[in-house]
Amino acid sequence: MAIRSGSAIWSGDLKSGKGHLKVDSGAYDGAYSFSSRFEEGTGTNPEELIAAAHAGCYSMALAHGLAEAGFKADAVETTAKVHLVPGVGIGPIELINNSKVPGISEEKFQEIATATKTACPVSKALSAVEIKLEARLSK
């Protein structure tokens, strides 16, 4: 069983404080702030990291689902948009996928893409939030 870790430290109050996030692999180590989270300031934020994790998980899971159905994807590219709704929290997550899969019908691709939306581990972890999918097939 794989266990992955990340950590954060925050100093100060919400608006004028500052923080630092890092993942134990060393792949990310950087600043975050009120401005980077709720405005357009420099640095990252938890929602952006969730988006990257969700996009990565969905892409891998879709490639796997396609392979299990007998199709080898040339490319599976996913963008995740995590909405932070004031006073509510994380709102809907939009998964926007563009895949190049030779030999698959649009109907079969949509079936696998839709099943993957609920099957990938990050989608399962985020199941309390509405997840929307727009999957596009190019050949």
N, C-alpha and C positions, 0 to 999 in steps of 0.2 A: 504494500500500500504506500503510495506516494503522499508525503505531507509537504506542503509548500507554505512558506512564511513571508510575511511582510510586516513592517513596523512603521509607526508614526510617532512623532513627538510634536507637541504644540506648546507654545509659550505666549502668554498674554491673554487678552480678552478676544472675543470673536472677531470684531471688526479690525482692530489694530494689531492683533497678534500675528505670529508667523509659525509655520510648521515645516517639517521635513518628513518625507516619505521615502522608504526604500524597500526593495525586495531582496531577500537573502541571497539570491543568485548573483546579485550585483548588476543585473540588467537595467535596473532603474534606481537612481538615488538622487533625489532633488527636492526642491522647495514647493510648498503650496501655501496659499493664503486665502483670506476672505475674498480678495479681488480675483484670484485665479479660479475660485470656486463659483462665486455668485455674479461676477462681472466678466471682464475680458483681460484680467491681469496676467502677468508672467508667471509661469510655473504650471504644475498639473493640478489635479483634484481627484477625489475618490471616484467621481462619476466617469471621468475620462479613462481611468484605469479599469473600471468595470466594463466600459465600452470595448476597450482593447481585448480584455479577457473574453468577453462574449463573442466578439468577431472572430477571434482565434479559435475558440472552441467550436463555434458553429461551422467554420470553414473545414476544420479537421473532421468533424462529425459528418458533414455532408459528403466530403470526399470518401469517407468510409462507407456511408450508406450507398453511394453510387457504385463503389467497387463491389459491395456485397450483392448488388443487383446486376453485376456484370458489365459495368460501364467505368472506363478509366477517364477521369477528368483531366483535361489539359491545364485548366486553371479554375480555382474556386476562390473568388475574391469577395470578402464581406466587409461592410462598414456597419458599425452599430452606433446608433445615436441614442444616448441616455438623456432623457429630459429630467431636469431638476425643477420641480414645480414649487414656487414659494408657498410656504404654509402647509404643504402636503408632503413633500419629500420626492423621492424618485417616482416619476410618472411613467408614461409608456416608454418602451424601448423599441426602436425601429431597427430591424435587421434589413439591410439592403444588400442583396447578393447578385453578383454577376458571375456566371459560370460558363466555361467552354467545355462542352461534353459531346464529343463526336458520337453519332449513332443513336442518340436517345431521343425519344419523342418528347414534345412539350408536356404532354399529359403525364408521362412517367416521371419526368424531371420535377414537375410541380408536386406530384405525389410524394416523392422522396424528400424534396426540400421542405414541404409542410410537415412531414413526420419528424424531420430532423429538428425543426423549431422547438418541439417539446421534448425531444429525446437527448439533446446534448446536455452534458452535466451542468454547464453554467446556466442554461435555460431552466433546468430543474431547480437549481438553487435560487433563481430569480422568479420563480413561478407566482409569487405574490403580486408581481407587476405585470401589466398587460404587455405582451410581446407581439409586435406586428412584423409581418414578413412581406418583403417585395423581392421575389426571386426571378431573375432574368436569365434566359438561356441563349447563348450564342453558339453557333456551330462552326 
